Amino acid sequence: MQLTTIEGKFRAGTIVRSPEVTPEEVFVFLIRHVSGDWGDLNEHDWKLNDAALKHGGRLISQYGTNNGRVIWIITEADRSVTTILVPALY
């Protein structure tokens, strides 16, 4: 197994994905997420994430795929786990 470290604005912790999310999607969207690009969130939720990044709290991003699916990435407040899934599984 090859391990990769992604440097960003926060530590993603252990990364878990649902089977519906491809490894390629994980790679592309996780880089955006840890960089503070929250994707397709509205302005209010974007600001909530920015505040959680500074003061602690759960971080949530939403991205659309090329085939029209939606993917969520959720990093827990303690930054121990980041889950990548489709909304129907939440």
Secondary structure as the mmCIF struct_conf table of DSSP 4:
data_model
#
loop_
_struct_conf.conf_type_id
_struct_conf.id
_struct_conf.beg_label_comp_id
_struct_conf.beg_label_asym_id
_struct_conf.beg_label_seq_id
_struct_conf.end_label_comp_id
_struct_conf.end_label_asym_id
_struct_conf.end_label_seq_id
BEND BEND1 LYS A 9 PHE A 10
STRN STRN1 THR A 14 ARG A 17
TURN_TY1_P TURN_TY1_P1 PRO A 19 GLU A 20
BEND BEND2 VAL A 21 VAL A 21
HELX_RH_AL_P HELX_RH_AL_P1 PRO A 23 VAL A 34
TURN_TY1_P TURN_TY1_P2 SER A 35 GLY A 36
STRN STRN2 GLY A 39 GLY A 39
BEND BEND3 ASP A 40 ASP A 40
HELX_RH_AL_P HELX_RH_AL_P2 GLU A 43 HIS A 55
STRN STRN3 LEU A 59 GLY A 64
TURN_TY1_P TURN_TY1_P3 ASN A 66 ASN A 67
BEND BEND4 GLY A 68 GLY A 68
STRN STRN4 VAL A 70 THR A 75
TURN_TY1_P TURN_TY1_P4 ALA A 77 ASP A 78
BEND BEND5 ARG A 79 SER A 80
STRN STRN5 VAL A 81 LEU A 85
HELX_RH_3T_P HELX_RH_3T_P1 PRO A 87 LEU A 89
#
